[in-house]
Amino acid sequence: MDTATLTQFFMWCTIINGGLLVFWSAWLMLAPGLVYRTQSVFFPMPRETFNVVSYAFVAVYKMVWVVLNLVPWLALEIVG
């Protein structure tokens, strides 16, 4: 596998996963009540706990996205 293929792969991974991150963050900011009502059907928990879990999920997803998608893509862009 050559550097150009890896660069394209990580670029698309970064775009797709970044889009998912923005999409989920937007839902949590713009319609938190709807998200809570929808998810509480499957996972009943108090609203405060749901807020903490949702914030933690977005934070962990963002860190994983940066480390496993964005940094490799930028490194390949610099090397290439």
DSSP file (Angstrom, degrees, kcal/mol; ACC not computed):
  #  RESIDUE AA STRUCTURE BP1 BP2  ACC     N-H-->O    O-->H-N    N-H-->O    O-->H-N    TCO  KAPPA ALPHA  PHI   PSI    X-CA   Y-CA   Z-CA
    1    1 A M              0   0    0      0, 0.0     2,-0.1     0, 0.0     0, 0.0   0.000 360.0 360.0 360.0 131.3    0.0    0.0    0.0
    2    2 A D     >  -     0   0    0      1,-0.1     4,-2.0     4,-0.0     5,-0.2  -0.402 360.0-106.7 -93.5 170.6    1.5    3.3   -1.0
    3    3 A T  H  > S+     0   0    0      1,-0.2     4,-2.5     2,-0.2     5,-0.2   0.847 116.2  56.9 -64.9 -36.4    1.4    6.7    0.8
    4    4 A A  H  > S+     0   0    0      2,-0.2     4,-2.2     1,-0.2    -1,-0.2   0.902 107.9  47.5 -64.1 -41.1   -1.1    8.2   -1.6
    5    5 A T  H  > S+     0   0    0      2,-0.2     4,-2.5     1,-0.2    -2,-0.2   0.921 113.0  48.1 -66.4 -43.7   -3.6    5.5   -0.9
    6    6 A L  H  X S+     0   0    0     -4,-2.0     4,-2.7     2,-0.2     5,-0.2   0.893 110.2  52.9 -63.2 -39.0   -3.1    5.7    2.9
    7    7 A T  H  X S+     0   0    0     -4,-2.5     4,-2.1     1,-0.2    -2,-0.2   0.933 111.2  45.7 -62.3 -45.4   -3.5    9.5    2.7
    8    8 A Q  H  X S+     0   0    0     -4,-2.2     4,-2.4     2,-0.2     5,-0.2   0.908 112.1  52.5 -62.9 -42.1   -6.8    9.2    0.9
    9    9 A F  H  X S+     0   0    0     -4,-2.5     4,-2.3     1,-0.2    -2,-0.2   0.948 113.0  42.5 -58.9 -50.9   -8.0    6.5    3.3
   10   10 A F  H  X S+     0   0    0     -4,-2.7     4,-2.4     1,-0.2    -1,-0.2   0.823 110.9  57.2 -69.3 -30.0   -7.3    8.7    6.4
   11   11 A M  H  X S+     0   0    0     -4,-2.1     4,-2.3    -5,-0.2    -1,-0.2   0.950 110.9  42.3 -63.0 -47.5   -8.7   11.8    4.7
   12   12 A W  H  X S+     0   0    0     -4,-2.4     4,-2.7     2,-0.2     5,-0.3   0.868 113.2  52.9 -69.6 -35.1  -12.0   10.0    4.1
   13   13 A C  H  X S+     0   0    0     -4,-2.3     4,-2.5    -5,-0.2     5,-0.3   0.918 110.7  48.4 -61.3 -42.5  -12.0    8.5    7.6
   14   14 A T  H  X S+     0   0    0     -4,-2.4     4,-2.1    55,-0.2    -2,-0.2   0.915 113.8  45.9 -64.2 -43.9  -11.4   12.0    9.0
   15   15 A I  H  X S+     0   0    0     -4,-2.3     4,-2.2     2,-0.2    -2,-0.2   0.942 116.5  43.4 -65.7 -48.5  -14.2   13.5    7.0
   16   16 A I  H  X S+     0   0    0     -4,-2.7     4,-2.0     2,-0.2    -2,-0.2   0.947 118.9  42.0 -65.6 -49.3  -16.8   10.8    7.8
   17   17 A N  H  X S+     0   0    0     -4,-2.5     4,-2.1    -5,-0.3    -1,-0.2   0.853 113.9  53.1 -69.2 -33.3  -16.0   10.5   11.5
   18   18 A G  H  X S+     0   0    0     -4,-2.1     4,-2.5    -5,-0.3    -1,-0.2   0.886 107.8  51.8 -65.3 -38.4  -15.8   14.3   11.8
   19   19 A G  H  X S+     0   0    0     -4,-2.2     4,-2.7     2,-0.2    -2,-0.2   0.905 109.2  49.5 -63.2 -41.8  -19.2   14.6   10.2
   20   20 A L  H  X S+     0   0    0     -4,-2.0     4,-2.6     2,-0.2     5,-0.2   0.896 110.5  51.1 -63.2 -39.6  -20.6   12.0   12.7
   21   21 A L  H  X S+     0   0    0     -4,-2.1     4,-2.3     2,-0.2    -2,-0.2   0.925 112.9  44.4 -63.1 -45.5  -19.0   14.0   15.6
   22   22 A V  H  X S+     0   0    0     -4,-2.5     4,-2.6     2,-0.2    -2,-0.2   0.907 113.5  51.7 -65.5 -41.9  -20.5   17.3   14.3
   23   23 A F  H  X S+     0   0    0     -4,-2.7     4,-2.1     2,-0.2    -2,-0.2   0.939 113.3  42.7 -60.7 -49.2  -23.9   15.6   13.7
   24   24 A W  H  X S+     0   0    0     -4,-2.6     4,-2.1     1,-0.2    -1,-0.2   0.900 114.8  50.4 -66.8 -40.5  -24.1   14.1   17.2
   25   25 A S  H  X S+     0   0    0     -4,-2.3     4,-1.8    -5,-0.2    -1,-0.2   0.901 109.6  51.3 -63.7 -40.4  -22.8   17.3   18.9
   26   26 A A  H  X S+     0   0    0     -4,-2.6     4,-3.3     2,-0.2     5,-0.4   0.914 109.1  50.3 -63.6 -42.9  -25.4   19.3   17.0
   27   27 A W  H  X S+     0   0    0     -4,-2.1     4,-2.1     1,-0.2     8,-0.3   0.907 111.1  49.1 -61.0 -41.2  -28.2   17.0   18.1
   28   28 A L  H  < S+     0   0    0     -4,-2.1    -1,-0.2     1,-0.2    -2,-0.2   0.823 118.4  39.7 -69.6 -29.3  -27.1   17.3   21.7
   29   29 A M  H  < S+     0   0    0     -4,-1.8    -2,-0.2    -5,-0.2    -1,-0.2   0.880 124.1  35.3 -84.5 -40.4  -26.9   21.1   21.6
   30   30 A L  H  < S+     0   0    0     -4,-3.3    -3,-0.2     1,-0.2    -2,-0.2   0.794 133.6  17.7 -89.3 -29.5  -30.0   21.8   19.5
   31   31 A A     X  +     0   0    0     -4,-2.1     4,-2.1    -5,-0.4    -1,-0.2  -0.386  66.1 150.0-139.8  59.8  -32.5   19.1   20.7
   32   32 A P  H  > S+     0   0    0      0, 0.0     4,-2.5     0, 0.0     5,-0.2   0.865  76.3  54.2 -65.2 -33.6  -31.3   17.7   24.0
   33   33 A G  H  > S+     0   0    0      2,-0.2     4,-2.7     1,-0.2     5,-0.2   0.914 108.8  47.9 -65.1 -42.7  -34.8   16.9   25.2
   34   34 A L  H  > S+     0   0    0      2,-0.2     4,-2.4     1,-0.2     5,-0.2   0.915 112.7  48.5 -64.3 -43.3  -35.6   14.9   22.0
   35   35 A V  H  X S+     0   0    0     -4,-2.1     4,-2.6    -8,-0.3     5,-0.2   0.919 112.7  48.8 -63.4 -43.1  -32.4   13.0   22.3
   36   36 A Y  H  X S+     0   0    0     -4,-2.5     4,-2.6     2,-0.2    -2,-0.2   0.938 112.3  47.2 -63.0 -46.6  -33.0   12.3   26.0
   37   37 A R  H  X S+     0   0    0     -4,-2.7     4,-0.6     1,-0.2    -1,-0.2   0.902 114.5  47.5 -62.4 -40.4  -36.6   11.1   25.4
   38   38 A T  H >X S+     0   0    0     -4,-2.4     3,-0.6    -5,-0.2     4,-0.5   0.929 118.0  39.6 -66.5 -45.4  -35.5    8.9   22.5
   39   39 A Q  H >X S+     0   0    0     -4,-2.6     4,-3.0     1,-0.2     3,-0.7   0.791 104.0  66.9 -77.8 -27.8  -32.6    7.3   24.4
   40   40 A S  H 3< S+     0   0    0     -4,-2.6    -1,-0.2    -5,-0.2    -2,-0.2   0.699  91.0  65.4 -69.6 -16.2  -34.4    7.0   27.7
   41   41 A V  H << S+     0   0    0     -4,-0.6    -1,-0.2    -3,-0.6    -2,-0.2   0.903 115.6  28.5 -65.6 -40.6  -36.7    4.4   26.1
   42   42 A F  H << S+     0   0    0     -3,-0.7    -2,-0.2    -4,-0.5    -1,-0.1   0.836 135.5  28.6 -88.3 -36.9  -33.8    2.1   25.7
   43   43 A F  S  < S-     0   0    0     -4,-3.0     2,-0.3     2,-0.1    -1,-0.2  -0.763  77.7-156.6-128.8  84.1  -31.6    3.2   28.6
   44   44 A P        +     0   0    0      0, 0.0    -4,-0.1     0, 0.0    -3,-0.1  -0.457  35.5 135.5 -67.3 124.5  -33.7    4.6   31.5
   45   45 A M        -     0   0    0     -2,-0.3    -2,-0.1     0, 0.0     5,-0.0  -0.973  58.2 -80.4-160.0 158.9  -31.6    6.9   33.6
   46   46 A P     >  -     0   0    0      0, 0.0     4,-2.3     0, 0.0     5,-0.2  -0.255  42.6-114.4 -63.2 154.8  -32.0   10.3   35.3
   47   47 A R  H  > S+     0   0    0      1,-0.2     4,-2.4     2,-0.2     5,-0.2   0.874 114.9  54.2 -59.7 -40.1  -31.5   13.4   33.1
   48   48 A E  H  > S+     0   0    0      1,-0.2     4,-2.0     2,-0.2    -1,-0.2   0.907 109.5  47.6 -63.2 -42.0  -28.4   14.5   34.9
   49   49 A T  H  > S+     0   0    0      1,-0.2     4,-2.7     2,-0.2    -1,-0.2   0.903 110.2  52.9 -65.2 -41.0  -26.7   11.1   34.4
   50   50 A F  H  X S+     0   0    0     -4,-2.3     4,-2.8     1,-0.2     5,-0.2   0.906 107.6  51.7 -61.2 -41.8  -27.7   11.2   30.7
   51   51 A N  H  X S+     0   0    0     -4,-2.4     4,-2.4     2,-0.2    -1,-0.2   0.915 111.9  46.1 -61.4 -43.2  -26.1   14.6   30.3
   52   52 A V  H  X S+     0   0    0     -4,-2.0     4,-2.6     2,-0.2    -2,-0.2   0.928 114.1  47.8 -65.7 -45.0  -22.8   13.4   31.8
   53   53 A V  H  X S+     0   0    0     -4,-2.7     4,-2.5     2,-0.2    -2,-0.2   0.913 113.3  48.2 -63.3 -43.0  -22.8   10.2   29.8
   54   54 A S  H  X S+     0   0    0     -4,-2.8     4,-2.3    -5,-0.2    -1,-0.2   0.918 112.9  47.3 -64.6 -44.0  -23.5   12.1   26.6
   55   55 A Y  H  X S+     0   0    0     -4,-2.4     4,-2.3    -5,-0.2    -2,-0.2   0.908 113.2  49.0 -63.6 -41.9  -20.8   14.7   27.2
   56   56 A A  H  X S+     0   0    0     -4,-2.6     4,-2.7     2,-0.2     5,-0.2   0.895 109.9  51.9 -65.2 -39.9  -18.3   12.0   28.1
   57   57 A F  H  X S+     0   0    0     -4,-2.5     4,-2.7     2,-0.2     5,-0.2   0.937 111.6  45.7 -62.2 -46.5  -19.2   10.1   24.9
   58   58 A V  H  X S+     0   0    0     -4,-2.3     4,-2.3     2,-0.2    -2,-0.2   0.904 113.6  50.2 -63.9 -40.6  -18.7   13.1   22.7
   59   59 A A  H  X S+     0   0    0     -4,-2.3     4,-2.1     2,-0.2    -2,-0.2   0.928 113.9  43.7 -64.5 -45.4  -15.4   14.0   24.5
   60   60 A V  H  X S+     0   0    0     -4,-2.7     4,-2.6     2,-0.2     5,-0.2   0.913 113.4  51.7 -66.5 -42.1  -14.0   10.4   24.1
   61   61 A Y  H  X S+     0   0    0     -4,-2.7     4,-2.5    -5,-0.2    -1,-0.2   0.900 110.0  50.2 -60.9 -40.5  -15.2   10.2   20.5
   62   62 A K  H  X S+     0   0    0     -4,-2.3     4,-2.4     2,-0.2    -1,-0.2   0.917 111.2  47.5 -65.5 -43.1  -13.4   13.5   19.8
   63   63 A M  H  X S+     0   0    0     -4,-2.1     4,-2.5     2,-0.2     5,-0.2   0.923 114.1  46.7 -64.3 -43.1  -10.2   12.4   21.3
   64   64 A V  H  X S+     0   0    0     -4,-2.6     4,-2.9     2,-0.2     5,-0.3   0.895 111.4  52.9 -65.0 -39.7  -10.2    9.1   19.5
   65   65 A W  H  X>S+     0   0    0     -4,-2.5     5,-2.0    -5,-0.2     4,-1.7   0.916 111.7  45.4 -61.2 -44.6  -11.1   10.9   16.2
   66   66 A V  I  <>S+     0   0    0     -4,-2.4     5,-2.7     3,-0.2    -2,-0.2   0.939 119.0  40.8 -64.6 -47.1   -8.1   13.2   16.6
   67   67 A V  I  <5S+     0   0    0     -4,-2.5    -2,-0.2     1,-0.2    -1,-0.2   0.893 126.0  31.5 -72.6 -40.7   -5.7   10.5   17.6
   68   68 A L  I  <5S+     0   0    0     -4,-2.9    -1,-0.2    -5,-0.2    -3,-0.2   0.605 134.6  17.7 -97.9 -12.3   -6.8    7.8   15.1
   69   69 A N  I  X5S+     0   0    0     -4,-1.7     4,-1.7    -5,-0.3   -55,-0.2   0.710 123.6  39.6-121.6 -57.8   -8.0    9.9   12.1
   70   70 A L  I  ><S+     0   0    0     -5,-2.0     4,-2.6     2,-0.2     5,-0.2   0.930 114.8  48.3 -69.5 -47.9   -6.8   13.5   12.1
   71   71 A V  H  ><S+     0   0    0     -5,-2.7     4,-2.6    -6,-0.2     5,-0.2   0.929 112.7  47.3 -63.6 -46.8   -3.2   13.0   13.3
   72   72 A P  H  > S+     0   0    0      0, 0.0     4,-2.5     0, 0.0    -1,-0.2   0.918 113.4  49.6 -61.2 -39.4   -2.4   10.2   10.9
   73   73 A W  H  X S+     0   0    0     -4,-1.7     4,-2.2   -63,-0.2    -2,-0.2   0.935 112.8  46.0 -63.5 -45.5   -3.9   12.1    7.9
   74   74 A L  H  X S+     0   0    0     -4,-2.6     4,-2.2     2,-0.2    -1,-0.2   0.892 112.0  51.9 -64.5 -38.7   -1.9   15.2    8.8
   75   75 A A  H  X S+     0   0    0     -4,-2.6     4,-2.6    -5,-0.2    -1,-0.2   0.910 110.8  47.5 -63.3 -42.2    1.3   13.2    9.2
   76   76 A L  H  X S+     0   0    0     -4,-2.5     4,-2.8    -5,-0.2    -1,-0.2   0.872 110.3  52.8 -67.3 -35.7    0.8   11.6    5.9
   77   77 A E  H  < S+     0   0    0     -4,-2.2    -2,-0.2    -5,-0.2    -1,-0.2   0.902 111.6  46.1 -64.7 -39.4    0.1   15.0    4.3
   78   78 A I  H  < S+     0   0    0     -4,-2.2    -2,-0.2     2,-0.2    -1,-0.2   0.926 116.7  43.7 -68.7 -44.0    3.3   16.3    5.7
   79   79 A V  H  <        0   0    0     -4,-2.6    -2,-0.2     1,-0.2    -1,-0.2   0.904 360.0 360.0 -67.2 -41.3    5.4   13.3    4.7
   80   80 A G     <        0   0    0     -4,-2.8    -1,-0.2    -5,-0.2    -2,-0.2   0.489 360.0 360.0 -75.2 360.0    3.8   13.2    1.2
